[in-house]
């Protein structure tokens, strides 16, 4: 099932997308959950919103071995894989809608793309066990972790490098019935493939990530967990169009202006 979030009559609404029709839902993830309604609207020309309502965006860094090597973080002989997930946060301010343009920041000269699989949480989750971790996920979607790479290297924390406004485009919708363990993930810049990997190549799979994160932080309905990026990251230019495609979900498109 595809869950979609749109702007309807000037307000955000969730809905189920079925054969070109959006069956609107009542409620919010953070306000007690979603329920059916009688209202429907056509998908075209619906205005898409990010399919999440996060209090926080939890991100895993360096979760693909080839990406670790390309960033120069591997130890002697190519070793140096992390013993546990490396976690950082983006704020809700970083969310950007699918198809929405992102301005190239004037305060960086090395603006990078990182395509990722995102998990959106559907229920409060603390101290998850492995056999219940995916049950806490409402659905899966595409994410673009935008990064000011020069500022990331300079700063004590990655706040401005990772969590500036609109540094986390998300969408286009949630796919609720999906096995996240071995999905093709691809990032294209102006149609050229730049990242091409599989989620099975993660060092820590989605179950391990959720168990780890929920040990320290209570995940709330609507929160987002980004699972890391494959190798192939690189700089963007003004005028570029980024496409992140995850098998079984769809394509997230972000123009850089």
Long-range contacts (C-beta under 8 A, 24 or more apart in sequence): 1-175, 1-176, 1-177, 2-173, 2-174, 2-175, 2-176, 3-51, 3-138, 3-139, 3-173, 3-174, 3-176, 4-43, 4-46, 4-48, 4-51, 4-172, 4-173, 4-174, 5-48, 5-49, 5-50, 5-51, 5-52, 5-173, 6-41, 6-46, 6-47, 6-48, 6-49, 7-46, 7-47, 7-49, 8-41, 8-46, 12-49, 15-41, 17-43, 17-173, 20-44, 22-46, 28-53, 28-222, 29-53, 29-122, 29-138, 29-221, 29-222, 30-55, 30-220, 30-221, 30-222, 33-221, 48-97, 48-98, 48-99, 48-171, 48-172, 48-173, 49-97, 50-95, 50-96, 50-97, 50-98, 50-169, 50-170, 50-171, 51-120, 51-139, 51-141, 51-170, 51-171, 51-172, 51-173, 51-174, 52-95, 52-118, 52-120, 52-141, 52-170, 52-222, 52-223, 52-224, 53-221, 53-222, 54-92, 54-95, 54-222, 54-223, 54-224, 55-92, 55-220, 55-222, 55-223, 56-89, 56-90, 56-91, 56-92, 56-217, 56-220, 56-223, 56-224, 57-89, 57-90, 57-91, 57-92, 57-94, 57-95, 57-168, 57-223, 57-224, 57-225, 57-226, 58-87, 58-89, 58-213, 58-217, 58-219, 58-223, 58-224, 58-225, 58-226, 59-87, 59-88, 59-89, 59-90, 59-145, 59-162, 59-225, 59-226, 59-228, 60-85, 60-86, 60-87, 60-204, 60-209, 60-225, 60-226, 60-227, 60-228, 61-86, 61-87, 61-88, 61-228, 62-86, 62-203, 62-228, 63-202, 63-203, 63-204, 63-209, 63-227, 63-228, 63-229, 64-197, 64-201, 64-202, 64-203, 64-228, 64-229, 64-230, 64-231, 65-201, 65-203, 66-197, 66-201, 66-230, 66-231, 67-228, 67-229, 67-230, 67-231, 67-232, 67-233, 69-231, 70-231, 70-232, 70-233, 71-233, 81-203, 82-203, 84-204, 84-212, 85-204, 85-208, 85-209, 85-212, 85-213, 87-212, 87-213, 88-158, 88-162, 89-163, 90-145, 90-162, 90-163, 90-167, 90-168, 90-226, 91-163, 93-163, 93-165, 94-162, 94-163, 94-164, 94-165, 94-166, 94-167, 94-168, 95-166, 95-168, 95-169, 95-170, 96-166, 96-167, 96-168, 96-169, 96-170, 96-254, 97-169, 97-170, 97-171, 98-169, 98-170, 98-171, 98-172, 98-252, 98-253, 98-254, 99-171, 99-172, 99-253, 99-254, 100-166, 100-169, 100-254, 101-254, 101-255, 101-256, 101-257, 102-146, 102-166, 102-167, 102-169, 102-254, 102-255, 102-256, 102-257, 103-166, 103-256, 103-257, 104-236, 104-237, 104-238, 104-256, 104-257, 105-148, 105-164, 107-148, 107-151, 107-160, 108-148, 108-149, 108-150, 108-151, 109-150, 110-148, 110-149, 110-150, 110-235, 111-146, 111-147, 111-148, 111-149, 111-235, 111-236, 111-256, 112-146, 112-147, 112-148, 112-149, 112-233, 112-234, 112-235, 112-236, 113-144, 113-146, 113-187, 113-189, 113-194, 113-195, 113-233, 113-234, 113-236, 113-242, 114-144, 114-145, 114-146, 114-147, 114-187, 114-229, 114-233, 115-142, 115-143, 115-144, 115-145, 115-185, 115-186, 115-187, 115-195, 115-229, 115-230, 115-242, 115-244, 116-142, 116-143, 116-144, 116-145, 116-185, 116-226, 116-227, 116-228, 116-229, 116-244, 117-142, 117-143, 117-180, 117-183, 117-185, 117-199, 117-206, 117-226, 117-227, 117-246, 118-142, 118-143, 118-170, 118-224, 118-225, 118-226, 118-227, 119-180, 119-206, 119-209, 119-210, 119-224, 119-225, 119-227, 120-174, 120-222, 120-223, 120-224, 120-225, 121-219, 121-220, 121-221, 121-222, 121-223, 121-224, 121-225, 122-221, 123-221, 124-218, 124-219, 124-220, 124-221, 125-210, 125-214, 125-218, 125-219, 126-214, 126-218, 126-219, 127-214, 127-215, 128-210, 128-211, 128-214, 129-211, 130-207, 130-208, 130-211, 133-206, 133-207, 133-210, 133-211, 133-214, 134-180, 134-206, 134-207, 134-210, 136-210, 136-214, 136-219, 137-206, 137-210, 138-174, 138-176, 138-221, 139-173, 139-174, 139-175, 139-176, 139-178, 140-174, 140-175, 140-176, 140-178, 140-180, 140-246, 140-248, 140-249, 141-170, 141-171, 141-172, 141-173, 141-174, 141-175, 141-246, 141-249, 141-252, 142-170, 142-171, 142-172, 142-244, 142-245, 142-246, 142-249, 142-250, 142-251, 142-252, 143-168, 143-169, 143-170, 143-224, 143-226, 143-244, 143-252, 144-168, 144-169, 144-170, 144-187, 144-242, 144-244, 144-252, 144-254, 145-226, 145-229, 147-233, 149-235, 168-224, 168-226, 169-242, 169-252, 169-254, 170-224, 170-252, 171-252, 172-250, 172-251, 172-252, 173-249, 173-250, 175-248, 175-249, 175-250, 178-248, 178-249, 180-205, 180-206, 180-227, 181-205, 181-206, 183-246, 183-247, 183-248, 183-249, 184-245, 184-246, 184-247, 185-230, 185-244, 185-245, 185-246, 185-247, 186-244, 186-245, 187-232, 187-242, 187-243, 187-244, 187-245, 188-242, 188-243, 188-245, 189-234, 189-236, 189-240, 189-241, 189-242, 189-243, 190-240, 190-241, 191-241, 191-243, 194-232, 194-233, 194-234, 195-229, 195-230, 195-231, 195-232, 195-233, 196-230, 196-232, 197-230, 197-231, 197-232, 198-230, 199-227, 201-230, 202-227, 202-228, 203-228, 204-228
